[in-house]
């Protein structure tokens, strides 16, 4: 859990150093490795990792099995297209 929180905090800092705000970028929070035993619940992960208000979409995934991967890609594509449409 600590590594996940540190990772998203690093993402926020790295984007900020490049002039970007995570709160203004379309993205989906993919909760991976959901097939492993003793994983944190989705609600616990959301409480720890959600950075937007309203919250960014989340997708449960198991990448090696392909579960949730296409859904994440499709969801991000929709968010990016919606953002581009707003900007036009």
Secondary structure, DSSP 8 states (H G I E B T S, - for coil): -HHHHHHHHHHHHHHHHTT--GGGS---EEE--TTSTT---HHHHHHHH--SSS---EEE-BGGGTBTHHHHHHHHHHHHHHHHHHH-
